[in-house]
């Protein structure tokens, strides 16, 4: 199931001279509505404005861009619809923090899952490769061109046993600073959540039989049943990452709780439940 939102920039918002002189490439002139959208989204997506950062108030943006308050309000409303900012009555607008309930399954930190089981957590980076995207990379990330990607393989442990195997692609065109991160000390998931405000996510869940590589990584028999959770995330219209988590089926379960009125997982459980290797559900 996908919940993908894109920011629809309308080109016809010109109010009483609210038009900029043109873009940097000498193309068609930008309306101030478009320039406000572009400026704010660029600051958010570049990380200059981190999650929780307060956006200038409407009257401040009106003065900065010398435009009507209606133009500013329309731009901010569109940014909120795209999932980049959150508008709070009487408090202003803020860069949106990652929302765990924006998709059917939460985007979570595996460390928290393991520690909730009462077991020590350990993370291991197995491999890291920076490369031009292959055809398969472009399919997984939904990229249009063969730009640079970072491929990572990691393992997450619960106590002495492997808990999850992670295979991840990061679109370096969207997250350039990931190219300089080795990911020895920190897992890529929490690293990305702390830096990139995601606006949409897509999850796929399937059962597979462990091949030799996965069997060795999870310390299980080849052919053993596994649960695979694949996720793609976007920041506005930009693909950010594709990740595949593989768990031994005997030690992992997912539960989503829905309400008739909302059709969304109940926030009380975060949409998932974990099962210990010996079968006790926590």
C-alpha positions in Angstrom: 0.0 0.0 0.0 1.4 3.4 -0.9 0.6 6.8 0.5 2.5 9.0 -1.9 2.0 12.8 -2.0 3.6 15.1 -4.3 3.7 18.9 -4.2 1.7 20.3 -7.1 3.2 23.6 -8.0 0.6 25.8 -9.8 2.0 28.1 -12.3 -0.8 30.6 -12.6 -0.6 32.4 -9.2 0.2 36.0 -10.2 -1.2 38.7 -8.0 -0.7 42.4 -8.8 2.9 42.1 -9.9 3.8 39.2 -7.6 6.2 37.9 -10.3 9.9 37.4 -9.9 12.3 38.3 -12.7 13.0 34.7 -13.7 14.7 31.6 -12.6 18.4 31.0 -12.4 18.5 29.2 -15.7 16.9 32.0 -17.6 13.6 30.2 -18.1 10.0 31.4 -17.6 9.5 33.9 -14.8 8.5 32.4 -11.5 5.5 33.7 -9.6 6.3 34.7 -6.0 4.0 31.8 -5.0 6.4 29.4 -6.8 9.5 31.1 -5.5 8.2 30.9 -1.9 7.5 27.2 -2.4 10.9 26.6 -4.0 12.9 28.5 -1.3 11.2 26.9 1.7 11.2 23.4 0.3 14.9 23.7 -0.6 15.8 24.8 2.9 13.9 21.9 4.4 15.2 19.2 2.0 18.8 20.4 2.2 18.6 20.1 6.0 19.2 23.8 6.6 15.9 23.8 8.4 15.7 20.7 10.6 12.5 19.0 11.7 10.8 21.2 14.3 12.3 24.4 13.0 9.8 27.3 13.0 9.1 28.7 9.5 8.9 32.6 9.5 5.5 33.9 10.3 3.2 34.9 7.4 3.7 38.6 8.0 7.5 38.1 8.0 7.3 36.2 4.7 5.0 38.9 3.3 7.5 41.5 4.1 10.5 39.4 2.8 8.9 38.6 -0.6 6.9 41.9 -0.9 3.7 40.1 -1.7 0.2 39.7 -0.4 -0.6 37.5 2.6 -2.9 35.4 0.4 0.1 34.4 -1.7 2.1 33.4 1.4 -0.9 31.5 2.9 -1.4 29.6 -0.3 2.3 28.6 -0.5 2.3 27.4 3.1 -0.9 25.5 2.7 0.6 23.7 -0.3 3.8 22.8 1.7 1.6 21.5 4.5 -0.4 19.3 2.0 2.9 18.0 0.7 3.9 16.9 4.2 6.9 19.2 4.5 5.5 21.5 7.2 3.0 21.4 10.0 0.7 24.5 10.6 -0.3 25.1 14.2 -2.9 27.6 15.1 -1.5 30.6 16.9 2.0 29.0 17.0 3.0 29.3 13.4 4.3 26.7 10.9 7.1 24.2 11.6 9.2 21.8 9.6 7.3 18.5 10.0 8.8 15.9 12.2 8.7 12.3 10.9 5.2 10.9 11.6 5.1 7.2 12.5 1.4 6.9 11.6 1.7 8.4 8.1 1.9 4.9 6.7 0.3 1.6 7.6 3.4 0.6 9.5 5.5 2.9 11.5 9.0 4.0 10.6 10.8 2.8 13.7 14.2 2.4 15.2 15.1 -1.3 15.5 17.1 -0.5 18.7 13.9 0.4 20.4 12.2 -2.8 19.3 15.0 -4.9 20.7 15.3 -3.0 24.0 11.6 -3.4 24.4 12.2 -7.1 24.5 14.6 -6.6 27.4 17.6 -7.6 25.3 20.8 -5.8 24.6 21.0 -4.3 21.1 24.0 -4.4 18.8 24.4 -3.1 15.3 26.9 -4.2 12.6 27.6 -2.6 9.3 28.5 -5.5 6.9 29.1 -3.6 3.6 29.1 -0.2 2.1 29.3 0.7 -1.6 29.0 4.1 -3.3 28.2 3.7 -7.0 26.3 4.8 -10.0 22.8 3.4 -9.8 22.1 0.2 -11.7 18.9 -0.6 -13.5 17.7 -2.5 -10.4 18.7 0.4 -8.1 16.6 2.7 -10.3 13.7 0.3 -10.2 13.8 0.1 -6.4 14.2 3.8 -5.8 12.0 4.8 -8.8 14.8 7.0 -10.2 14.7 8.5 -13.7 18.5 8.7 -14.2 21.6 6.8 -13.2 22.6 9.1 -10.4 24.8 8.1 -7.4 23.5 5.8 -4.7 24.9 4.4 -1.5 24.3 0.7 -0.9 24.5 -0.6 2.6 24.2 -4.1 4.2 23.7 -4.2 8.0 22.7 -6.6 10.8 20.8 -5.9 14.0 21.2 -8.2 17.0 19.0 -8.9 20.0 21.3 -10.3 22.6 23.7 -12.7 20.9 21.3 -13.7 18.1 20.7 -11.8 14.8 17.4 -10.0 14.9 17.2 -8.5 11.4 19.1 -8.2 8.2 19.0 -4.8 6.4 19.7 -4.0 2.8 19.4 -0.3 2.0 19.8 2.1 -0.9 20.1 5.8 -0.3 19.6 8.3 -3.2 22.6 10.6 -2.9 21.0 13.2 -5.1 18.5 13.6 -2.3 20.8 13.1 0.7 24.3 14.1 -0.4 25.8 14.1 3.1 25.2 10.3 3.3 28.2 9.9 0.9 30.6 10.9 3.7 29.0 8.9 6.5 30.6 5.5 7.1 27.7 4.1 9.2 29.9 2.2 11.5 28.6 3.7 14.7 25.0 4.5 13.7 22.5 2.6 11.7 21.2 4.3 8.5 17.6 4.3 9.5 17.9 6.6 12.6 20.5 8.6 10.8 18.1 9.4 8.0 15.2 10.1 10.3 17.2 12.7 12.2 18.1 14.6 9.0 15.5 14.1 6.3 11.8 15.1 6.8 10.0 12.3 4.9 6.6 13.1 3.5 5.4 9.7 2.2 6.2 6.0 2.6 5.3 2.7 0.9 5.5 -0.7 2.6 5.4 -4.1 1.1 5.3 -7.3 3.2 6.0 -10.8 1.9 7.2 -14.2 2.9 10.3 -15.7 1.4 12.6 -18.7 1.9 16.1 -17.8 3.1 18.8 -18.2 0.5 22.3 -19.0 1.5 23.3 -15.4 2.1 20.3 -14.5 4.3 20.6 -17.8 6.1 24.2 -17.1 7.1 23.3 -13.5 8.1 20.4 -14.6 10.4 22.0 -17.8 11.6 19.1 -19.9 10.3 18.8 -22.9 7.9 18.8 -22.2 4.2 15.2 -22.4 3.0 13.8 -21.4 6.4 10.7 -19.1 6.2 11.4 -15.4 6.6 9.4 -12.2 6.8 10.5 -9.4 4.5 9.4 -5.8 5.0 10.3 -3.5 2.1 9.9 0.3 2.4 10.4 3.3 0.1 10.3 6.8 1.5 10.1 10.2 -0.2 10.7 13.7 0.8 8.2 15.7 -1.3 8.6 14.3 -4.7 12.2 13.1 -4.2 13.0 9.4 -3.6 15.1 9.1 -0.4 15.7 5.5 0.4 14.6 1.9 -0.3 15.2 -0.6 2.5 14.6 -4.3 2.8 14.5 -5.8 6.3 14.5 -9.6 6.6 13.5 -11.4 9.8 13.4 -15.1 10.7 9.6 -15.9 10.5 9.7 -17.9 13.7 10.9 -14.9 15.7 8.9 -12.1 14.3 5.2 -11.1 13.9 3.4 -7.9 12.7 0.1 -6.8 14.1 -1.8 -3.7 12.8 -4.8 -2.4 14.8 -7.4 -0.4 13.0 -10.4 1.7 14.1 -13.6 1.9 12.0 -13.7 5.7 12.1 -10.1 6.3 11.0 -9.1 3.2 9.1 -5.6 3.7 10.5 -3.5 1.6 12.9 -4.2 2.4 16.5 -1.4 4.6 17.8 -1.3 2.9 21.2 0.7 0.0 19.8 2.5 1.6 16.9 1.2 -1.0 14.5 3.6 -3.9 15.4 4.3 -6.5 17.9 7.5 -8.6 18.3 7.9 -12.2 19.2 10.8 -13.6 21.1 12.8 -16.5 19.6 11.3 -18.9 22.1 7.8 -17.9 21.2 6.7 -15.4 23.9 4.9 -12.5 22.4 5.8 -9.2 24.1 
